[in-house]
Structures are given as C-alpha cells and as structure tokens.
C-alpha cells in the first residue's frame, strides 16, 4: 500500500477490474454514467477497468463499488458478482478505516 498525499493508494488487481467491468456491463451502465453516480472524475472508471492505472485511491474506488452494489440491488446480477462486489467493498472500507486511524 502506498500513500500519496493523505489518500492511501492501493493496487487494483485484474480480478477486481473484471468484477467492476462485468457488473457495470450487466447492469447496463456506461462508464460515464457510473462515474457521474459515483462522483468521480471523467475517465476514472476507464482507467481502473483497463488497467491504465495500477494504483488508485481507496475513496474513489470504494465509491465505484458502492454505486454498483446499489444498482445491483435493483437489477439482476449473478451471485458470484454480488459476492465479489461485497468482498471488495468490505476490504476497501477496512482499508479506509485503517488509514484514517494513522
């Protein structure tokens, strides 16, 4: 884990990228729509999904996952994607809480 300024930077794995991409696509969201709902910068989802960025801040990454979880509650996603989003959200929340204590 790296720190850049105050925001902790984490590595984004290929498995995490695949979960995000597949969940977004199955929910019928464009990257732009996801970015707007998550209140992150334009092209952020693209950078994360394609691996253009190898690390990212915990907070914006958690925002993407949270939006996808909320959308998944309304739509249909396979159980493995629900579980993947849940694990990812829990891990990110723990990391954010831990970095806030330092």
C-alpha atoms as one frame of an Amber mdcrd trajectory, in Angstrom:
protein
   0.000   0.000   0.000   1.316   3.379  -0.983   0.340   6.763   0.318   0.028
   9.724  -1.989  -0.679  12.861  -0.028  -3.306  11.932   2.541  -5.164   9.386
   0.390  -3.963   5.817   0.681  -3.164   4.264  -2.695  -3.953   0.608  -3.292
  -3.102  -1.749  -6.121  -6.045  -2.777  -8.276  -5.921  -6.449  -9.239  -7.052
  -7.887 -12.547  -9.775  -9.836 -10.702 -11.123  -6.588  -9.203 -11.076  -4.930
 -12.625 -13.057  -7.817 -14.091 -15.664  -7.687 -11.311 -16.176  -3.955 -11.855
 -16.374  -4.216 -15.628 -18.689  -7.211 -15.716 -21.017  -5.842 -13.029 -21.227
  -2.459 -14.774 -21.937  -4.034 -18.146 -24.565  -6.456 -16.812 -26.310  -3.578
 -15.050 -26.406  -1.646 -18.323 -24.337   1.270 -17.065 -21.894   3.153 -19.226
 -18.592   4.179 -17.721 -19.734   7.814 -17.887 -22.965   7.042 -16.019 -21.076
   5.132 -13.335 -18.559   7.959 -12.940 -21.344  10.512 -12.578 -23.237   8.453
  -9.982 -20.021   7.759  -8.055 -18.944  11.408  -8.234 -15.501  10.607  -9.589
 -13.640  12.222 -12.445 -14.365  11.636 -16.101 -12.474   8.624 -17.452 -11.771
   7.313 -13.913 -13.752   4.102 -14.484 -11.985   3.597 -17.805  -8.558   3.977
 -16.187  -9.445   1.480 -13.465 -11.160  -1.064 -15.723  -8.463  -1.093 -18.386
  -5.515  -1.217 -16.016  -4.154   2.091 -17.256  -3.743   2.989 -13.609  -2.122
   0.320 -11.455  -2.975   2.036  -8.159  -5.827   4.254  -7.062  -7.149   5.999
  -4.005  -9.330   3.947  -1.675 -12.149   6.500  -1.516 -12.945   6.912  -5.237
 -12.562   3.166  -5.795 -14.970   2.484  -2.927 -17.427   4.974  -4.470 -17.489
   2.975  -7.718 -18.080  -0.277  -5.858 -20.813   1.239  -3.669 -22.725   2.561
  -6.695 -22.502  -0.843  -8.360 -23.791  -2.518  -5.195 -26.766  -0.160  -5.031
 -27.543  -0.701  -8.693 -27.184  -4.467  -8.242 -29.823  -4.381  -5.512 -32.265
  -3.086  -8.141 -31.144  -5.273 -11.020 -30.128  -8.845 -11.548 -26.555  -9.950
 -11.202 -25.117 -13.430 -10.837 -24.395 -14.441  -7.244 -20.641 -14.510  -7.888
 -20.690 -10.832  -8.915 -22.770  -9.871  -5.869 -20.305 -11.727  -3.659 -17.320
 -10.175  -5.435 -18.662  -6.657  -5.013 -19.436  -7.349  -1.351 -15.910  -8.651
  -0.637 -14.357  -5.735  -2.474 -16.466  -3.170  -0.604 -15.639  -4.723   2.764
 -11.918  -4.784   2.005 -11.914  -1.164   0.834 -13.930   0.007   3.848 -11.445
  -1.691   6.191  -8.506  -0.103   4.390 -10.096   3.329   4.508 -10.840   2.981
   8.220  -7.314   1.796   8.932  -5.736   4.689   7.033  -7.974   7.144   8.884
  -6.612   5.956  12.222  -2.993   6.780  11.274
